[in-house]
Amino acid sequence: MIAGQHLADELDELAAQSLGRARRTIGGAQGPTVRVDGRDVLCLCSNNYLGLAGDPRLRDAAVAAIAEAGIGAGASPLVSGHMDAHERLESAIAAWQGCEAALVFGSGYHANIGVLAALVRAGDEVFSDELNHASLIDGCRLSRAQIRAYRHLDASDLERQLGASRARRRLIVTDSVFSMDGDLAPLAEIVALADRYDAWVMIDEAHAVGVFGETGAGLAEATGLGGRITVRMGTLGKALGSYGAFVAGSRALIELLVNRARAYVYSTALPPPVIAAADASVAIVRGDAERRRALWDNARRLHGGLERAGLAMRPFTSPIVPLVVGGAAEALAVAERALEQGVLAPAIRPPTVPQGTARLRLTPIAAHTAPQIDHAVGVLSRAIRETGA
Ligand SMILES: Cc1ncc(COP(=O)(O)O)c(C=O)c1O
């Protein structure tokens, strides 16, 4: 009873600050539109960048895998859960990423906490961009290494902190494409600093895989810097349309993770149908530059349209287009008005983004049509005007 009251008080406090969160149930498959409360609305908030989550080729691959290998992996990978499908996918990812080896984790969150806690420990230092994803922050905390947060994208601040370090091991970790802002880590400067100060580099390509690079391998591919990055992590549940994540790097790195990454060792391997769908997706993503172009065209159209409608937009950097509103209550009002008009883009509020920068994080996908994007521009700019945000 007393615990219940405390919990209710906490929830009331969140609601009073417009920081309460609730899920919305989506009907049907993920796509350019989704079904909300029985109504089709434009989905401008998923990470299904290439529209593959509902693709029949992924579904067919999953169904075939179920017929061959059933549903569950039944055990963690080191026991009996590492099946043919997992082995095939890891080889395909390693080849795609141009790395010696790859390892599939249960999710991006698992991968990040698993890698960081395996690679650094007390006595080491991790240099972490202040806007890194929560899973990287949690991995840093779990590792017990000293965390040195540097200012967002600021290579000078990073250098200052590296220069002062006397740690046994130094690891620089950054999102390559930042999940809430869509801006890009200064990878060339980061790898140069890593060379100068004898540090390792880990990048989280969750929002770059499928989106950046000639074959969609990520920002490492697009910048040609892959060979100077120690750890590349990417997810299989965003542009790739399935679920899970991978880490790619040297054979020694992957072997060490198989031995030391607790989030890998102590967790059941992903189901064969999920793995087979990801495998099919890697082949599609590598070969389908047209789909990537469609995504970028839509993102540019959305960003340009909002700018022309008079909204203050940040410079265009990637298919993540933040529409920063400011206050949490105001962002909620804009999102609600947009949904009434048929556009789904929930308000993203603290602690996901810094105080005073609540926003609608807009993410068009390859499968949206130009008229859909133009419609969204109209709805969103009206929602901003009408709510006075
Ligand atoms: C940058 C970044 N890293 C990691 C993750 C976690 O990945 P997953 O959703 O597969 O756990 C996410 C997304 O949620 C992300 O945006």
The ligand as a MOL file (V3000), in Angstrom:
LIG
                    3D

  0  0  0     0  0            999 V3000
M  V30 BEGIN CTAB
M  V30 COUNTS 16 16 0 0 0
M  V30 BEGIN ATOM
M  V30 1 C 22.4540 4.9470 -31.0990 0
M  V30 2 C 21.7300 3.7400 -30.5950 0
M  V30 3 N 22.4430 2.7300 -30.0690 0
M  V30 4 C 21.8510 1.6170 -29.6070 0
M  V30 5 C 20.4910 1.4660 -29.6440 0
M  V30 6 C 19.8780 0.2240 -29.0760 0
M  V30 7 O 19.5930 -0.6750 -30.0910 0
M  V30 8 P 18.4290 -1.7490 -29.8940 0
M  V30 9 O 17.1460 -1.0170 -30.1150 0
M  V30 10 O 18.7070 -2.7990 -30.9140 0
M  V30 11 O 18.5570 -2.2630 -28.4910 0
M  V30 12 C 19.7120 2.4910 -30.2030 0
M  V30 13 C 18.2450 2.3980 -30.3670 0
M  V30 14 O 17.4170 2.1450 -29.6560 0
M  V30 15 C 20.3380 3.6590 -30.6660 0
M  V30 16 O 19.6220 4.6720 -31.1420 0
M  V30 END ATOM
M  V30 BEGIN BOND
M  V30 1 1 1 2
M  V30 2 1 2 3
M  V30 3 2 2 15
M  V30 4 2 3 4
M  V30 5 1 4 5
M  V30 6 1 5 6
M  V30 7 2 5 12
M  V30 8 1 6 7
M  V30 9 1 7 8
M  V30 10 2 8 9
M  V30 11 1 8 10
M  V30 12 1 8 11
M  V30 13 1 12 13
M  V30 14 1 12 15
M  V30 15 2 13 14
M  V30 16 1 15 16
M  V30 END BOND
M  V30 END CTAB
M  END
